[in-house]
C-alpha cells in the first residue's frame, strides 16, 4: 500500500482530506505547518515544522510514495510572503521529493493562474496563463517548477487548478467554479491510484453545467466528477452577488478586482 504525505493538513482543504484519507485506512503522514496537530485517531502519524527547512521536509517525505501538497499561502499577500511560502518553500519540497524518492506530487495550483480571462471564455487545459495577482503568479511558477522536476528528475506531478472547493455553492461565481468535496475526494483518490500521469495540469472542478473550464485531457487520471453546482442554482441566484463589476467580469472573481486599475474592462486581452 502506498505511503501518503499530506502537507497543509490543518488548512481548509487539507483538513477535509486528512479526515477522509484516515477514514479510508490509508497510511498517511500529515504535516500542519508550524503548529502541532492533534491526532484524530490513535497512533496517527503527524508532524509539524517549517517546510523551508530541508530537515523538516525529509521528516515529512521519508518513505513516502505520493505527496499531496496543500501547504503555502493561499490568498493574495505581499510579495515577500509569497516568495517565502510559495516559491522558496515549493523548491524545498520538490528537492525533498527528489532526495527521498517520492514518485508523485499532487500540487495545489489555483484557478487564479487564469483569473484575468473574462467569464465569457471557455478555457482548455493548455490555455496561456493570465494570473490575477502575485498569488496566482506564484502558482504559474509552481506549475513550471513541477514540469522542470518531471523533465529533469522524473518526478510525476498533478497540478490541480483548484476552483471553489467548498461544501456547497453560496454565490453566483460558484456555479462555474465549484469543486465539491465528494468530487475532491474522488479526484485525490485518482491522483494516488492512477498508474502513470507524467506531468499533468487539470482543472479542480466539478461537473458544473456553467463551468468555464474544459477538463478534456485529464483522462489519464480517470477523474469522473458527479457533482453539479446547477443543483443549487435557484437558491444561489435568489441571493445577492457579493462581487464588484470587475469581479463579475473576470474568472478570478474578487482576486481580479484587488489591484485592478484599468478603465477599459471590456478591452481584448
N, C-alpha and C positions, 0 to 999 in steps of 0.2 A: 504494500500500500504506500502511495506517495506521501512524503512528509511535506506539509504545507506551512509556510510562514505568512503571517498577516501583519503588516505594518499599519500604523494609524488605527489600531483596533479600538480606540476609545472615541473615534470620530463618528459622525452621523452615519456614514455608510459602513465603516469598519465595525461598529457595534452590532449592526444588523447581521453582517457576515459572520462575525465571531460566534454569536449565538447559534446561527444556522449550521455552521460547519461543525461546531461541537455536538450539536444535536444529531448530526449525521454520523458521528463517531470517527471523524477523520483525525489523523494525527496532526495536531495544529499547535504551532508556537505563535503566540500573539505578543506584539510589542505595542505599548501605549504611549510612546513619547517619553518625556522626561519624568512623568509621574507614574508610580507603580499601579498595576492593575489588580483589582480584587478578583481572585479566581471565581469563575462561575460554577465549576464542578471540582470535585476532589481531584487533586493531582494535576490540574491544568498547567500546561507549560506556558508561563507568562514571564515577561521581562520588560525592562524599560531602559531608556538611555537616549543619548543624542546620536542620531544616525549620521551625523557629520564625522563621527569618530570611528575609525576602522575597527577597533576592538569591539565596539558595540554592534556594528554591522556583522562581524564574524560570529558573535554570540547568537544573533538572530538567524543567520543563514547556514550555520554549520549543520551538515547532514540533510539539508533541505533540497527538495526537487523543484518545487514551484513557490515563487514569492508572489503574493497579492499585495501590491504596493499602493496603499491608500494614504500614506503619510505625506505631509507637506502643507504649505499654505494653500488654502482653498478659496480665498477671496482676494479681491484687489487690495494690495498693500503697497507701501513704499518699496522702491527698488532694492535697497539693502536687504530687507527681509525676504523678498522674492529670490534674490540671488543666493542667499544662505540656504534656504529651505528647499527651493525647487530646482536650483541648478547645482550648487555645490553638494547638497545632500544627495541628489539623484546620482551624481557621479560616484560618490562613495558607495551607494547601494549597488550600482552596476559593477563597480570594481570588486565589491564583496561577492557578488554573484559569480564573477569570473574566478576569484580565488577559491571559492568554495564549491565550484562545480554545479551551481544551480542551473537547471535545464531550461527553465522558462520563467519569465516575469510578466505578470499582468499589471500594466502601468495605467494608473488612473489619470488619463488625459481629460479633456473637457470640451464641451460644446463652445467654450469661449475661444478656442483656436480659430473659429469661423464666425465669431459673433458679429462681424461687420457686414455680412451678407444680408440683404433685405429679406423679409419674410416671404416675399413673392417668389423666391428662387428655391428650386428643389436641388439638393446637393448630393453628388455621388461621393464615394469614399476617396476618390483621387482629386477632389477639388483643391484648389490652391488655398493655403491658409489666409485668413483675414482676421487676426486676433483683435479683440476689443479692448485690450489693456495690457498691462505688464503681466498680470496673472495668465491670461490667455497666451501671451507671447512666450512665457516660460514653459507652457505645455507644448507649444510648437517645437521649442528647443528640446524638450524631453522626448518627443516622438523621433526627432532626428538622432538623439543620443541612443535611443533603443535600436534604431536602424544601424547605427555605427557598430554597436556591440554584436549585432547579428552578423554583419558583414565581416568584422574583424575576428570575432571570437566564437561565433556560432551559438550565442545565447538567444533563444527564441523570446519574442515579446508579442503580447497582445495589447495594443494601445487602444483603450476604450474611451472614446469621446463621450463622457457621461452627460446625459441630458439633465432633467429634473428628477432626481432619484428621491422621491417622497412616497409615503404610503398611499396617498390618493391625490389627484389633481385638485388644486384650490384656486387657480386663476387661469384666465384665457390662454396665456402662453403655454401652460402645461398641456393643453390639448394637442400640441405639436411635439413637445419635448419630454413628456412623461416617460420615466423608466421605473415601472412598478417593481415593488420588492420581490414579487413572485418571479418576474422575468429576470431581475438581477440575480437571484439565486440560481436560476437555470443557466444564465449566462456564465456565472463563475464556475459552475459545475462543468460546463463545456470547455472553459479555459483550462481547467485542471485535467480533464479526461481526453481531450482531442489528441490524436496520435502525433500530429505534426502540424505546425502553424507557421513556421518561419518567422517573419516579422510582419504582423498584420495590424492594420488600423481599422476599427469598426465603430459604428455608432452605438452608444449605450442608450437604447431607446426601445420602448415597447411598440406593439403593432398598432400605432395610432393612425386613425383614418386621416388626420390632418398633419401627419408628420412632414417635416421639411427635408428629411434625410433618407436616402435610398441605401439600404444595407446590403444590396446585392454585391457579392464579393466576399461576404462573411461566411459562405457555405462551408469553408474548411473547419469551422468551429462546430457546425451542427446546431447553431443557435436558432430556435424557432419560438419567438415571443408569442404569447397568447393574450396578454392584457391590452386593453384599448381604452385610451382616455375618453373616447367618444361616449362610453357608458356613463360618464359623469358630466357630459356637455351641458345638459339642460340646467343642472344645479349650478355649474360653474358660471355659465353665461348669464344667469339671473342675478349674479353679484357684480360688484364693481371691478374694473380693471385697474390694478394698482400702478401700472406703468405709465410713464410720460409718453408724449407723442414720439419722441426719439426711441424710447424703449419698445414701443409697439411697432416701430418701423423695421428695426434690426433684430436678427435672430438671437443676439446676445442679451436682449431684454434690458434690464436695469444696468448691467455692466456696460453696455454700449453707450449709455447716457452719462456715465460718470464723468468722462473727460471730454465729451463732445462739444466742439466749439464752432463747427461749420454752420453756415446759414443756407446751405443748398442740399438739404437732406435727400432730395429726390434725384440728385445727380448720379450718373452712372459710376460704378466702382472702378 
